Amino acid sequence: MTGTPSQSSPGEAAAQGVAPSGGAGPGRHDIVAGPGDGTWVRPVWSRDFALFFVARAVARLGDTMLPVALAAGLLQHGYGVGAVGLAMASTAAAFAGLVVFGGVIADRFSTRRLMIGADLVRLGTQSLAAALFFSSHVVLWEICAIGLFNGVAGAVFQPGVASTVPRLACDIQGAIGAIRIAESAAQLAGPAVAGVLVGLASSGAVFAAHASTYAVSALCLLLLRLPPLAPGSTPAGHGTSTFKADLVEGWREFRARTWLWGVIAVWCLYMIAVWGPTVPLVATEVVQQHGPRAYGLVNSALGAGTVVGGFLALRLRPRRMLRAGALALFAFAGFPATVGAGLDVPVMAAGAAVAGAGMSFWGVMWATSVQTQVPPDVLNRIHAYDVAGSLAMMPVGQALAGPAASALGADHVLLVAGVMSFVVPTALLAVPAIRDLIRADATAHGPGREARRGRAPEQR
């Protein structure tokens, strides 16, 4: 949950679905019998899930390199912390503002083709950014415009993730956990590689490497073969409903779940007071005080922590998942607080590692809760509302980071973010619908009928 908008939100989940036998995808040796009802469901690992796994891991590797490139590159060309925040906010604002519409589009058209197209757009934009930095022609509005296009492409891409994972694996928590660990390993390597590239070459080299990760992701998705949709989950575009009607239906399904919109409401506070200012301020503070390689080390420690949190989330399956995840979120305070306190790099790295573990565990608990409680026929739209609501305030937090740092000092703003890291999980635990949500029945063959349809009384 921690680079691309999707990782820094509670909404990284796909909704639950079970692929029937037949159709596209691996052969019969890649599927296992269902629970005696004549259906077939997929295990976690298959050729196609492996391709999707690689696509997500490589894309994440590039995304974790980007903050280093932006911070080092813009600072090198005379811009300050406010410019770094605006550059990051341009992407987040476009993404958060358009992802809801992307969810409707994803339910009406081929999600795989949309994701490939989005990757190709970002391949082009990041290649352009690399050329600008290589030529030393760096103008802030141009960098923000590139970020804006990246945000639009991300808004088209992200909702498709919601329906792809359930069509590739039946153990959704296992699949999400595996992807989380891969993304965390990428986060471990990405900032360190970016720091080395900045030190040995330039920020332009990092942007060029970032562009190449989108090329790899697009290739993997091109080779991917998705099985047909499960019965009863036909995309909205195959019927007679209008775009507006699909949008309204998604909103109605979203607001019908108190635990879902309750988390998003609390997460808006988190974006403004914690994550929004933490990302640009940690980047600029560490780069200015200790250099880009130190920032790479700290961010890599964050990635190492998320690997640990991912493994814990694979092994632990609490009955009340959101309660367990909220308790883990308290650990995130160690990331902004250690940097704000001006502690040594090893201590900042340790705080980042603990923060990463807590955030990663929360991410899998949240993702699995959403996946197993939402009807598959509206999963892309609900996921889009989830992501949009989660990230709506992140550009606000990022844009305010510079002015707040100028008025109070970056160290004080980060210390406030550390305090708010305790307030947010406390607020989550204070809402009965969130802390008392019972996980859906998750047997080895996937959740039962009521879990798949999201209609159990305790889920409201």
C-alpha positions, 0 to 999 in steps of 0.5 A: 500500500505503500508509490503508486496510488493503489499501493498507498490506499486500502483499496488494492483488492479485487472482488471474489469470483470463480472461473468455470472450466473450459474456455481460454487459459491453461489446460486441465492439468492446471485446475482442480476439482471444486467442492462436489458441485461440478465446477472447476476452480484454479489453484494459485499458481498457473502459467497465466497467474505467473505472467500476471505476477511478473507484470505486477512485480516489474511494474512495482519495481519501476514505481518504487524508483520514481520518488528517488528520480523525482526528488533527486532530479527536481532538487538538482535542477533548482526546485524545492520540496513543494515542486516534488509534492506537486509533481507527485500530486499531479499523478494522484489527482488525475488517478483519483478523479478518473478511476471511478469512470475507469471502473465502469469502462473496465466492466464494459470492455476487455480489461486486458486490452485496457491494461495493455493500452495503459501500460503503453501510454506510460511507456511513452510518457516516462520515455519523454520524461527521461529525454527531458532529464537527459537533455537538462530541459526540466520545466515543472509544468511539463513534469506535472503534465507527464504525471497527469497523463500517467494518472489517467492511464493508471485510472484505466489500468487499476480497475482491471486488476479487480477482476483479473486476480479472481479469474486466475486463482481461487485462493484469493488471499494466497494470490494477493499475498503472493503478489504483495510479497513480489511487490514488496521485494521490488520495493526493496530493490527499486529505490536502491537501484534508483539511488545507484543509477542517480549516483552513477548516471543521472535521474534520466536513467531512472526514468528510462528504466521506469519506462522499460518496466511498463514495456515488460508489464505490457508484454506479460499482459499481452501473453496472458490468457484470461478464462471466461467470466463466471456465470452471473458476472457478465460485464455491464457493457454486454447488457442494455444499461447506460454508462450513468446507470452502471455508475449509479449501481456501483455507487449504490453497492458501495454505500450499502456496505458500512464497513467499506465506506467507513474505512474509506472515510477514515482513510481520507484523514490518513491521506491528508495527515500521514501518507500525503506529506510523508512520501515527498517530505521523507524523500526530500529530507533524507536526500538533502540530509544524507543523499539519494543512496541513503533514501534508497536504503530507507525505502528499501528497508520499507520494502523489506518490512512489507515482505515480512508483513506479506508472509505474515498475512499468508500464514495468519487468517484471523476471523476479524480481518479488519480488526487485525489489520487496523492493529497492525497499522499502528506500526506505520508511525515508525516511518515518519517519526524517525525521519522527523526526529532526525535520527540516524539512517539505521534507525530510520531504516528500522522504523521504515521496516516496522512500518512496512510490515504493518502496512503490508499486513493491513493491505492483505487483510483489507484486500481479502475482505473486499474480495470475498464480500463483493458481488463479482458483477460489480467488482470493478466498479466497487473497486474503483469507488474504493480506490477513488475514495481511498486516494481522494485526499492524497494529492491534497496531502502531497500538495500541502506538504511543501507549504506546511513544511515551510511554515512549520518545518519538515521535521515537525510535519513528519512528527505530526504524521507520526502522531496521526499514524496512531489516530487513524487505526484508533478511528478504524477500531472505533467503528463497530462495522469495521472491527466486527466484520466477520471474514467470509467462509474461505475454504480451500475451494473458495468462499461459499455462495453467500460470501461470493454474493456479499449478502451475509448479514454481518457484512453490511 
